Amino acid sequence: MIAQLADPLVFAWVAGVLGLMVGSFLNVVIHRLPIMMERDWAAQCAELRNEPAPEFEPLTLSKPRSRCPQCGHSITVMENIPILSWLLLRGRCKGCAKPISVRYPLIEAVTGLLFAFVAWKFGFSVAGVGALVFIGALVALTGIDFDTQLLPDDITLPLLWLGLALNAFGAYTDLKSAVIGAMAGYLSLWVVYWGFKLATGKEGMGYGDFKLLAALGAWLGWQMLPVTILLSSFVGAVVGLALMVLTRRGRNVPIPFGPYLAAAGVISLIWGKPLTHAYLGMNL
């Protein structure tokens, strides 16, 4: 089986199927991790006030079994097949017939497609397997940030350290570029944050954005940071304008920046070098 994975098409097919299953798990992460974080914060606040810790139903990423938030119907194995189950159920809960968000199969499909593409591009290698982890983490961060405007340290910090570890072996860039990329990524948005706050008295972004760009710098190297920042700003501007026009959101409604950094990180991972060369060529 290992020898067969050396064929890029075989590895892409296997990674695509794996991506569908990982996407199903990421739906759980996106939903449950913020709840787990809020409960942990509540317990810490109670401890500081010398109060009894609030009692909650035990919740982890694996327990209890997934269930309908409307009626409590437990999702069976046959109802949890990526994409297919949603289609067979016609997008409705089997227990109460309430709609199931299209976001669930969408995340599964996007994860599967991205897994297949990066597996085909990088092949069965350290870089190829690492890229799957990179994609999975960014998909999870995107969903969580859209929902809560949070970028959990539980994901961003391990992602940063994994990028440095892989680049110690030259998976995507050399270790020196990765270390400088992590520092420059964090400091660049930190400077923008304080500049905006001093000028307007408002916070334009959160510290999670700094850590995410640091993680992208650790994976891709400092050389990719300019094109990553430009891409994230462009994608953010386009999506932000579209949201204001289509949903009539006001300018004062906060828009999370993490998803656009994540999208730019994926683009930079796949096409970063030719984009950087093209950008530098245009500015020579």
C-alpha positions in Angstrom: 0.0 0.0 0.0 2.8 2.4 0.9 4.4 1.8 -2.6 1.1 2.5 -4.3 0.9 5.9 -2.4 4.0 6.9 -4.3 1.8 7.4 -7.3 0.5 11.0 -7.0 -2.9 10.1 -8.3 -3.4 7.3 -5.9 -2.2 9.5 -3.0 -4.6 12.2 -4.1 -7.5 9.8 -4.2 -6.7 8.4 -0.8 -6.2 11.9 0.6 -9.5 13.1 -0.9 -11.4 10.3 0.8 -9.5 11.0 4.1 -10.4 14.7 3.7 -14.1 14.0 3.6 -13.8 12.1 6.9 -11.6 14.8 8.4 -14.0 17.4 7.3 -16.8 15.6 9.2 -14.6 15.7 12.3 -13.7 19.4 11.7 -17.5 20.2 11.9 -17.4 18.8 15.4 -14.3 20.8 16.3 -15.8 24.0 14.9 -18.9 23.5 17.0 -17.5 22.1 20.2 -14.1 23.7 20.8 -15.5 27.3 21.4 -18.0 25.8 23.8 -15.3 23.9 25.7 -13.2 27.1 25.8 -16.1 29.2 27.2 -16.7 26.5 29.9 -13.1 26.6 30.8 -13.1 30.4 31.1 -16.3 30.2 33.3 -14.6 27.7 35.6 -11.5 29.9 35.8 -13.6 33.0 36.6 -15.5 31.1 39.3 -12.2 30.0 40.8 -10.9 33.6 40.9 -14.1 34.7 42.7 -13.9 31.8 45.1 -17.2 30.4 43.8 -18.1 26.8 43.0 -17.3 25.9 39.5 -20.4 25.8 37.2 -21.6 22.4 36.3 -21.9 21.4 32.7 -22.7 18.2 30.8 -19.3 16.6 30.0 -18.2 17.6 26.6 -15.1 16.7 24.6 -14.4 16.5 20.9 -15.3 12.8 21.0 -18.0 12.6 23.6 -21.0 12.6 23.7 -22.1 11.4 20.3 -23.2 14.0 17.8 -26.8 14.9 18.0 -29.4 17.3 16.6 -29.4 20.6 18.6 -33.1 20.9 18.0 -34.5 17.5 19.2 -31.5 15.7 20.7 -31.7 12.9 18.1 -28.3 11.0 18.2 -26.6 10.9 14.9 -26.1 7.3 13.8 -23.2 6.0 11.8 -25.3 5.8 8.6 -26.5 9.4 9.2 -22.9 10.6 9.5 -21.4 9.6 6.1 -19.8 12.7 4.7 -21.9 14.5 2.1 -23.9 11.4 1.2 -25.9 11.3 4.4 -26.9 14.9 4.1 -28.1 14.3 0.5 -30.0 11.2 1.4 -31.6 13.0 4.4 -32.4 15.9 2.0 -30.7 18.2 4.4 -33.1 17.5 7.3 -32.8 15.8 10.7 -34.2 12.2 10.7 -35.7 12.8 14.2 -37.5 16.2 13.9 -37.2 17.1 10.1 -35.6 20.4 11.0 -33.1 21.7 8.4 -29.4 20.7 8.7 -27.1 23.5 7.7 -25.5 23.2 4.3 -22.3 24.2 5.9 -21.7 20.7 7.2 -21.4 19.0 3.7 -19.7 22.1 2.4 -16.9 21.9 4.9 -16.6 18.2 4.2 -16.4 18.8 0.4 -13.9 21.7 0.7 -11.6 19.7 3.0 -11.8 16.6 0.7 -11.0 18.7 -2.4 -8.1 20.6 -0.8 -6.7 17.4 0.6 -6.8 15.8 -2.8 -5.2 18.8 -4.5 -2.3 19.3 -2.1 -1.7 15.5 -2.1 -1.4 15.6 -5.9 0.9 18.6 -5.8 3.3 17.5 -3.1 3.1 13.8 -3.4 3.5 11.2 -0.7 6.2 12.9 1.3 6.8 14.8 4.5 5.7 18.0 2.8 2.6 16.3 1.4 1.5 14.8 4.7 2.3 18.1 6.5 0.2 20.0 4.0 -2.8 17.9 4.9 -2.4 18.9 8.6 -2.0 22.5 7.5 -5.2 22.5 5.5 -7.2 20.8 8.2 -6.1 23.3 10.8 -6.9 26.3 8.6 -10.4 24.9 7.8 -11.1 24.5 11.5 -9.8 28.0 12.3 -11.9 29.5 9.4 -15.1 28.0 10.7 -14.5 28.9 14.3 -13.5 32.5 13.5 -16.6 33.0 11.3 -18.8 31.7 14.2 -17.2 33.3 17.2 -14.4 35.7 16.0 -11.9 33.5 18.0 -8.8 31.8 16.8 -8.0 29.3 19.5 -4.4 28.9 20.8 -5.2 25.2 20.9 -4.8 25.2 17.1 -2.7 28.3 16.2 0.2 27.5 18.5 0.7 23.8 17.7 0.4 24.8 14.0 3.2 27.3 14.5 5.5 24.8 16.2 4.7 22.1 13.7 5.7 24.4 10.9 9.0 25.1 12.5 9.6 21.4 13.2 8.9 20.4 9.6 11.1 23.2 8.3 14.0 22.0 10.5 14.1 19.3 7.8 13.5 21.7 4.9 10.0 20.6 4.1 8.8 23.9 2.7 11.7 26.4 3.4 14.8 26.5 5.5 14.6 26.8 9.2 16.1 30.3 9.3 13.4 31.6 7.0 10.8 29.8 9.0 11.9 31.4 12.3 12.1 34.8 10.8 8.7 34.3 9.2 7.1 33.4 12.5 8.6 36.5 14.2 7.8 38.8 11.2 4.3 37.5 10.9 3.4 38.2 14.5 5.1 41.6 14.6 3.7 42.9 11.3 0.1 42.5 12.5 1.0 43.6 16.0 2.3 46.9 14.6 -0.8 47.3 12.5 -3.0 46.6 15.5 -1.4 49.2 17.7 -1.2 51.8 14.9 -4.9 51.4 14.2 -5.7 51.5 17.9 -3.7 54.6 18.6 -5.2 56.4 15.6 -8.8 55.4 16.1 -9.1 54.2 19.7 -10.6 51.0 18.4 -9.2 47.4 18.1 -9.0 46.4 14.4 -8.2 42.8 15.0 -7.4 40.3 17.7 -4.3 38.7 19.0 -5.3 35.4 17.4 -4.7 37.0 14.0 -1.1 37.7 15.0 -0.6 34.1 16.0 -2.1 32.8 12.8 0.1 34.9 10.6 3.1 33.8 12.7 2.1 30.2 12.1 1.8 30.9 8.3 5.3 32.5 8.4 6.7 29.4 10.3 5.3 27.1 7.5 6.0 29.2 4.4 9.0 31.4 5.4 9.3 35.2 5.6 9.5 35.4 1.8 5.9 34.5 1.5 4.5 37.0 4.0 4.1 39.9 1.6 2.0 38.0 -0.9 0.1 36.3 1.9 -0.8 39.7 3.5 -1.7 41.2 0.1 -3.9 38.2 -0.8 -5.7 38.2 2.6 -6.4 41.9 2.3 -7.7 41.5 -1.2 -9.9 38.5 -0.3 -11.2 40.3 2.8 -12.0 43.4 0.9 -13.9 41.6 -1.8 -15.9 39.4 0.7 -16.5 42.3 3.0 -18.0 44.5 0.2 -20.1 41.5 -1.0 -21.5 41.0 2.5 -22.3 44.7 2.9 -24.1 44.7 -0.5 -25.9 41.4 -0.3 -26.7 41.3 3.4 -26.8 45.1 4.1 -24.3 44.7 6.9 -23.1 48.1 8.3 -19.6 49.2 8.2 -19.4 48.9 12.0 -20.2 45.2 12.0 -16.9 43.4 12.7 -15.7 41.0 10.0 -13.3 38.2 11.1 -9.9 38.5 9.4 -8.7 34.9 10.2 -10.6 33.2 7.4 -9.0 35.5 4.8 -5.5 34.9 6.3 -6.3 31.1 6.1 -7.4 31.4 2.5 -4.3 33.4 1.7 -2.2 30.8 3.5 -3.6 28.0 1.4 -3.0 29.9 -1.8 0.5 30.8 -0.8 1.3 27.1 0.1 0.2 26.0 -3.4 1.1 28.9 -5.6 3.1 31.2 -3.4 6.4 31.0 -5.2 5.2 31.9 -8.7 3.0 34.6 -7.2 6.0 36.1 -5.3 8.2 36.0 -8.4 5.4 37.6 -10.5 4.9 40.3 -7.8 8.6 41.0 -7.6 8.9 41.1 -11.4 6.1 43.7 -11.6 7.9 45.9 -9.1 11.5 45.8 -10.4 
